[in-house]
Amino acid sequence: MRLITIIYVLLLSMPFSAYSSSNSNVVSLNEVKQYVDDLVNKATNLLNNPNLSEDKKTAEATKLIHDNLDFPWMANFVLGADRKSLSTTQIEQFTNSYATYTTRSYTSLLKSYKNEKVSVLKVIAINKENSEFIVKTKISQNGAPDTLVDYLVRNGEAGIKVADIIADGVSVIRSQQAEFHSIITTKGFDGLLTELTRPRS
């Protein structure tokens, strides 16, 4: 998956309705589009700034990702049914480790950026409360085929944030849910935390 796919939404086969949850927060389609457009502009300006060192770009990208991903909701989703067997403390531990793991994984891809351009094609509300949306985008780069990527965007207690990425029909958080369940089954919860905190090359 291209770096800009990750960074632009940070810095989704299951039907989209499987994500829906009850939420009374209501925003318009235009507000969601504006949020994504603003996020794209921030990421573009950051990655194309010649005055920033790689370390500074990484630090700024880390903040951009951390501020715009709905980590508590994502963590609950990827834990799935395994969440029921965990204590509140364990869920908090996982959420913190998961946020660090995800942010580190995405920022490590900064060097792969190749001046991709993101265009928002359409915003679709996927629940009756108008609190969850699919944002359809096109990622373009000279000399390469366009890539279509969908983002799950939620308007929750912390405001509008990105909750999932779907590229080539594959949802990041659904893939992580299956992967993490397998680790918990074979290595237990502590084994999952170990995997999340393991240094990566």
C-alpha positions in Angstrom: 0.0 0.0 0.0 1.4 3.4 -0.9 2.7 5.6 1.8 0.4 8.5 0.9 -2.6 6.2 1.3 -1.6 5.9 5.0 -0.3 9.4 5.7 -3.1 11.3 4.0 -5.8 9.9 6.1 -3.9 9.5 9.2 -1.3 12.2 8.7 -10.9 0.7 4.7 -15.5 -8.6 1.3 -17.4 -7.0 4.4 -20.3 -4.6 3.8 -19.6 -1.1 5.1 -22.7 -1.4 7.3 -20.8 -3.9 9.5 -19.0 -0.9 11.0 -22.1 1.1 12.0 -22.8 1.8 15.7 -25.2 4.0 17.5 -24.1 7.6 17.8 -26.1 10.8 18.2 -23.4 13.1 16.7 -24.5 14.5 13.4 -22.3 16.2 10.8 -23.0 16.9 7.1 -21.4 15.3 4.1 -19.7 18.6 3.3 -18.2 18.9 6.8 -16.7 15.4 6.4 -15.3 16.3 3.0 -13.8 19.5 4.3 -12.2 17.5 7.1 -10.5 15.1 4.7 -9.6 17.9 2.3 -7.9 19.8 5.2 -6.1 16.7 6.3 -4.8 16.1 2.8 -3.6 19.6 2.6 -1.8 19.4 5.9 -0.1 16.1 4.9 0.9 17.5 1.5 2.4 20.6 3.0 4.3 18.6 5.5 5.7 16.0 3.2 6.7 18.6 0.5 8.3 21.1 2.8 12.0 21.3 1.8 12.9 23.2 5.0 12.1 20.3 7.3 14.5 17.5 8.1 13.5 13.9 8.0 13.4 13.8 11.8 11.1 16.9 11.9 8.8 15.4 9.3 8.6 12.2 11.2 7.7 14.1 14.4 5.1 16.2 12.6 3.6 13.2 10.9 3.4 11.3 14.2 1.4 14.2 15.7 -0.8 14.3 12.6 -1.5 10.6 12.7 -2.1 10.6 16.5 -4.5 13.6 16.3 -6.6 12.2 13.4 -7.0 8.4 14.1 -9.8 7.2 16.4 -7.5 4.9 18.4 -10.0 4.0 21.3 -12.7 2.9 18.8 -10.2 1.1 16.5 -8.6 -0.7 19.5 -12.1 -1.9 20.6 -12.9 -3.0 17.1 -9.7 -5.0 16.5 -10.0 -6.8 19.8 -13.4 -8.0 18.7 -14.9 -10.8 20.9 -11.5 -11.1 22.8 -12.3 -7.8 24.5 -14.9 -9.6 26.7 -12.2 -11.6 28.4 -10.0 -8.6 29.2 -10.0 -6.3 32.2 -10.4 -2.5 31.9 -6.7 -2.2 32.7 -5.8 -4.7 30.0 -7.9 -2.8 27.4 -6.2 0.4 28.4 -2.8 -1.2 28.0 -3.8 -2.6 24.6 -5.2 0.8 23.4 -2.0 2.6 24.3 0.3 -0.1 22.7 -1.9 -0.2 19.6 -1.8 3.5 19.1 2.0 3.5 19.4 2.3 0.5 17.1 0.1 2.0 14.5 1.7 5.4 14.6 5.2 3.9 14.4 4.3 1.6 11.5 2.9 4.5 9.4 5.6 7.1 10.1 8.3 4.5 9.3 7.1 4.7 5.7 7.8 8.4 5.2 10.8 7.7 2.9 8.5 6.0 0.4 6.6 9.2 -0.4 6.6 9.8 -4.1 4.5 13.1 -4.6 1.2 11.3 -4.8 -1.9 13.4 -5.1 -5.2 12.5 -3.4 -8.6 13.5 -4.7 -11.8 13.1 -2.7 -14.4 11.6 -5.0 -17.5 11.1 -2.8 -18.7 11.0 0.8 -21.4 8.4 1.8 -23.2 8.3 5.1 -23.4 4.6 6.3 -25.7 4.9 9.3 -29.0 6.6 10.0 -27.4 8.9 12.6 -25.0 10.4 10.0 -22.1 9.8 12.4 -20.1 7.3 10.2 -19.1 7.8 6.6 -17.2 6.2 3.8 -14.9 8.7 2.0 -14.0 7.5 -1.5 -10.7 8.8 -2.8 -8.3 8.5 -5.8 -4.6 8.5 -5.4 -2.6 9.6 -8.4 1.1 9.6 -9.3 2.8 10.3 -12.6 3.7 7.1 -14.4 1.6 4.8 -12.2 -2.0 3.7 -12.3 -4.5 5.5 -10.0 -5.3 3.8 -6.8 -8.9 3.9 -5.3 -8.9 3.9 -1.5 -11.9 4.2 0.9 -11.7 5.6 4.4 -14.1 5.1 7.3 -14.5 8.4 9.0 -16.4 8.7 12.3 -17.8 11.6 14.2 -17.5 10.5 17.9 -16.9 12.0 21.3 -13.5 13.4 20.2 -14.8 14.8 16.9 -14.3 13.7 13.3 -11.5 11.1 13.0 -10.4 8.4 10.6 -11.1 4.8 11.8 -10.2 2.5 8.9 -8.6 2.3 5.5 -9.8 0.0 2.7 -7.5 -0.6 -0.2 -8.1 -3.3 -2.9 -11.1 -4.4 -0.9 -9.0 -5.1 2.3 -9.9 -3.4 5.5 -6.9 -2.6 7.8 -8.8 -3.0 11.0 -10.6 -6.2 10.0 -7.2 -7.7 9.0 -5.7 -6.7 12.3 -8.7 -8.2 14.1 -8.1 -11.6 12.6 -4.3 -11.3 13.1 -4.6 -10.2 16.8 -7.2 -12.9 17.6 -4.7 -15.5 16.2 -2.0 -14.2 18.4 -4.2 -14.1 21.5 -5.3 -17.6 20.9 -1.7 -19.0 20.5 0.3 -16.6 22.8 -2.2 -15.0 25.1 -2.8 -11.3 25.8 0.7 -10.7 27.0 2.0 -12.3 23.8 0.0 -9.8 21.8 1.4 -6.8 23.8 4.9 -8.2 23.2 4.3 -8.4 19.4 3.0 -4.8 19.4 6.0 -3.4 21.3 8.6 -5.5 19.4 11.2 -3.3 17.7 10.9 -3.3 13.9 13.7 -2.9 11.4 
